[in-house]
Amino acid sequence: MGGVRLEAITWERLGDLLAERLLDLKPADGSPWPRIAFDGAPAARPGDLAARVAEALRIHGRASRVVDAHGFLRPASLRLEYGRHDVEAYYDGWFDTGTLWREVFGPLEPGGDGRILPDFWDPATDRATRSSYVGLPPGGFLLLHGPLLLRHWFPFDLTVHVQLSPAALRRRTPEADRWTLPAFDTYAAETDPAATADVLVRADDPRHPAWGG
């Protein structure tokens, strides 16, 4: 994605165009369930874009399931083992990638049953959510959104990165969460999601996004 030309667009039009792009997407591994990443820091609100795409897919008559990676946080005893503001722990250990693999990606592999767990852990209560499994019909889309998604080798069939400049990221991140910002510097340096994602969305001005890909 390096050097790609970005074009101004509205969020509504972006949701429509991404949904149209997904309609003919065929997973390379033969799975009947395309898996899409909406990657971005919480301040970039990638879940809003995932929800727009889900609605556009619904209008096209296609099923989807929006899943928030924050529903797969590890217990507080593990997340906060080294303190509440440990950047390395946030980067490497806050999200339960093993459960995501087992309960979300596993059922969507070729030969899977399509029954996924929409969330696993409630950080407010620090307990399992006890949510029921939900079925995704063949041809339905997994729309997973959250931060730091592109560093885990998840089997995505299309990746979207919602990018904020460092200044915009700091400005739009609540003060209580700014201790996490160095993790996104590390992510940019090690993974370079803006260059590796299939679609890049620049959202410094939340009213006027731009995209390319």
C-alpha positions in Angstrom: 0.0 0.0 0.0 3.0 2.3 0.2 2.5 5.4 -2.0 -1.1 4.5 -2.9 -3.3 7.4 -3.9 -6.1 8.1 -1.4 -9.4 9.5 -2.6 -11.9 11.4 -0.5 -15.1 9.6 0.1 -18.1 9.5 2.5 -18.4 6.8 5.1 -21.7 5.8 3.6 -20.2 5.4 0.1 -17.2 3.6 1.6 -19.4 1.0 3.3 -21.2 0.4 0.0 -18.1 0.1 -2.1 -16.4 -2.3 0.4 -19.6 -4.5 0.5 -19.7 -4.6 -3.3 -16.0 -5.6 -3.3 -16.8 -8.4 -0.9 -19.6 -9.9 -2.9 -17.3 -11.8 -5.3 -14.6 -12.6 -2.7 -13.5 -16.2 -2.7 -11.3 -17.4 0.2 -8.0 -18.9 -1.1 -8.3 -21.9 1.2 -11.7 -22.9 -0.1 -13.6 -21.9 3.0 -17.2 -20.9 2.3 -16.9 -18.0 4.8 -14.9 -15.0 3.8 -13.0 -13.5 6.8 -12.5 -9.7 6.8 -10.3 -7.6 9.2 -11.2 -4.0 10.1 -8.0 -3.1 11.9 -7.5 0.1 13.8 -6.8 1.7 17.1 -10.0 2.2 19.3 -9.9 5.9 18.5 -10.2 5.1 14.8 -13.5 3.3 15.4 -13.0 0.4 12.9 -16.1 -1.2 14.3 -18.2 1.6 12.9 -17.0 0.8 9.4 -17.6 -2.9 10.0 -21.2 -2.2 11.0 -21.7 -0.1 7.8 -20.4 -2.9 5.6 -22.6 -5.4 7.4 -25.7 -3.2 6.7 -24.7 -2.8 3.1 -24.2 -6.6 2.8 -27.6 -7.1 4.3 -29.2 -5.0 1.6 -27.4 -7.2 -0.9 -29.0 -10.2 0.7 -25.8 -11.5 2.3 -25.3 -12.6 5.8 -22.5 -11.4 8.0 -21.4 -11.4 11.7 -19.6 -8.4 13.2 -17.3 -9.5 16.0 -15.4 -7.2 18.3 -11.9 -8.4 19.3 -12.5 -6.6 22.6 -15.0 -9.4 23.4 -11.9 -11.7 23.5 -9.8 -9.9 26.1 -7.9 -12.1 28.6 -8.9 -12.0 32.3 -7.7 -9.0 34.3 -5.3 -11.2 36.3 -3.4 -11.9 33.1 -3.8 -8.5 31.3 -2.8 -6.5 34.4 -0.1 -8.9 35.7 2.6 -6.3 35.2 0.4 -3.2 36.1 -2.4 -1.3 34.6 -0.3 0.7 32.2 2.2 -1.9 30.9 2.6 -1.2 27.2 4.3 -4.5 26.3 1.5 -6.4 28.1 -1.1 -4.5 26.0 0.8 -5.2 22.8 1.4 -8.9 23.4 -1.0 -10.1 26.0 -4.3 -8.3 26.3 -6.2 -10.2 23.6 -6.9 -13.9 23.8 -5.8 -14.9 20.4 -6.0 -18.6 21.2 -9.7 -18.4 21.9 -10.2 -16.3 18.8 -8.5 -19.0 16.7 -10.5 -21.8 18.4 -13.9 -20.2 18.7 -14.1 -17.9 15.7 -11.6 -18.9 13.0 -11.6 -22.6 13.6 -15.4 -23.1 12.8 -14.9 -21.1 9.6 -12.1 -23.3 8.2 -12.9 -25.5 5.2 -15.0 -28.3 6.7 -16.0 -26.3 9.7 -19.6 -26.0 10.9 -19.8 -22.2 10.8 -20.9 -21.9 14.4 -18.8 -19.2 16.1 -18.7 -17.6 19.5 -19.5 -13.9 19.2 -17.7 -13.0 22.4 -16.0 -14.7 25.3 -15.0 -12.3 28.1 -16.7 -9.3 29.5 -14.0 -6.9 30.8 -16.5 -4.9 32.9 -17.4 -7.9 35.0 -14.1 -9.8 34.3 -16.1 -12.9 33.7 -17.0 -15.2 30.8 -19.9 -13.8 28.8 -21.6 -17.2 28.5 -22.9 -16.1 25.0 -24.4 -18.7 22.8 -22.8 -19.9 19.6 -24.2 -18.3 16.4 -24.3 -19.9 13.0 -23.0 -18.2 9.9 -24.4 -19.7 6.7 -22.1 -20.6 3.9 -21.3 -17.4 2.0 -21.7 -15.3 5.1 -18.9 -13.0 6.1 -16.9 -12.7 9.3 -16.3 -9.0 10.0 -13.7 -8.8 12.8 -12.7 -5.4 14.1 -10.2 -4.3 16.7 -6.6 -3.1 17.2 -3.4 -4.8 16.3 -5.1 -7.5 14.2 -2.6 -7.8 11.4 0.2 -9.1 13.5 -1.3 -12.4 14.5 -1.4 -14.3 11.1 -5.1 -14.7 11.3 -6.4 -16.2 8.0 -8.1 -13.0 6.7 -9.3 -12.9 3.1 -9.3 -9.1 3.0 -7.8 -6.6 5.4 -8.9 -3.0 5.9 -6.8 -0.7 8.1 -8.3 2.5 9.5 -5.4 4.8 10.0 -4.9 7.9 12.2 -1.8 10.0 12.1 0.1 10.1 15.4 -1.2 13.5 16.1 -4.8 12.5 15.4 -4.4 9.3 17.3 -3.3 11.2 20.4 -6.0 13.8 20.0 -8.8 11.3 19.7 -7.6 8.9 22.4 -9.1 9.5 25.8 -6.4 10.8 28.3 -6.9 7.7 30.4 -5.9 5.4 27.5 -3.0 7.4 26.1 -0.5 5.1 27.9 -1.4 2.6 25.1 -0.1 4.9 22.3 3.5 3.5 22.2 2.0 0.1 21.3 0.7 1.6 18.1 4.1 3.1 17.3 5.5 -0.4 17.7 2.8 -1.9 15.6 3.4 0.6 12.8 7.2 -0.1 12.9 6.9 -3.9 13.1 3.8 -4.7 11.0 3.3 -1.5 8.9 -0.5 -2.1 8.6 -0.9 0.9 6.3 1.3 -0.8 3.7 0.3 -4.4 4.2 -3.5 -4.0 4.4 -5.5 -4.6 1.2 -7.5 -1.4 1.8 -6.3 1.7 3.6 -8.7 4.2 5.1 -7.3 7.5 6.4 -9.6 9.0 9.1 -7.8 11.9 10.6 -10.9 14.0 10.1 -13.7 11.7 11.1 -16.1 13.7 8.9 -14.0 13.3 5.7 -12.3 10.0 5.3 -10.1 9.0 2.3 -9.4 5.6 1.0 -7.3 3.6 -1.5 -6.8 0.0 -2.3 
